[in-house]
């Protein structure tokens, strides 16, 4: 099982930052406007997507099985 810090280390690498950028852009574009919506991010890791959803105006909650979350 990955820990939240593992995600951060991956995004710090060149390949990780590129793939994270592409993935986030694709997912958030497919969601449309999040303003005023409630968003649940299951298996959220370090909450990157929940945080981005909140920045886009959603009320966001992230849940993960890892005790470090």
C-alpha positions in Angstrom: 0.0 0.0 0.0 1.3 3.4 -0.9 1.6 6.1 1.7 0.7 9.8 1.1 4.4 10.8 1.1 5.0 8.4 -1.8 2.7 10.4 -4.0 4.5 13.6 -3.2 7.9 12.1 -4.0 6.5 10.8 -7.3 5.2 14.2 -8.3 8.6 15.7 -7.5 10.2 13.6 -10.2 10.2 14.9 -13.8 8.1 12.1 -15.1 5.8 12.2 -12.1 5.1 16.0 -12.5 4.4 15.6 -16.2 2.0 12.7 -15.7 0.3 14.3 -12.8 -0.3 17.5 -14.8 -1.8 15.6 -17.7 -3.9 13.4 -15.5 -5.3 16.3 -13.4 -6.1 18.4 -16.5 -7.9 15.5 -18.1 -9.9 14.6 -15.0 -10.9 18.1 -14.1 -11.8 19.0 -17.7 -14.1 16.0 -17.9 -15.9 17.1 -14.7 -16.8 20.5 -15.9 -17.5 23.2 -13.4 -17.2 22.0 -9.8 -18.4 25.3 -8.3 -21.0 24.5 -5.6 -20.8 20.8 -6.0 -19.9 18.2 -3.3 -17.0 16.0 -4.2 -15.9 12.8 -2.6 -12.3 11.6 -3.4 -12.0 7.9 -2.3 -8.5 6.6 -2.0 -7.3 10.2 -2.0 -3.7 9.6 -1.0 -2.4 13.0 -0.1 -5.6 14.8 -1.0 -4.3 16.4 -4.2 -7.6 16.0 -6.1 -9.8 17.0 -3.2 -7.7 20.1 -2.8 -7.9 21.0 -6.5 -11.7 20.4 -6.4 -12.0 22.8 -3.4 -9.9 25.4 -5.3 -12.4 25.0 -8.2 -15.2 25.9 -5.8 -16.4 22.4 -4.6 -17.0 21.3 -1.1 -14.5 18.4 -1.2 -13.8 15.5 1.2 -11.0 13.0 0.8 -11.0 9.5 2.4 -8.2 7.0 2.4 -7.5 3.7 4.1 -4.0 4.8 5.1 -3.7 5.9 8.8 -1.3 8.7 7.6 -4.1 10.5 5.8 
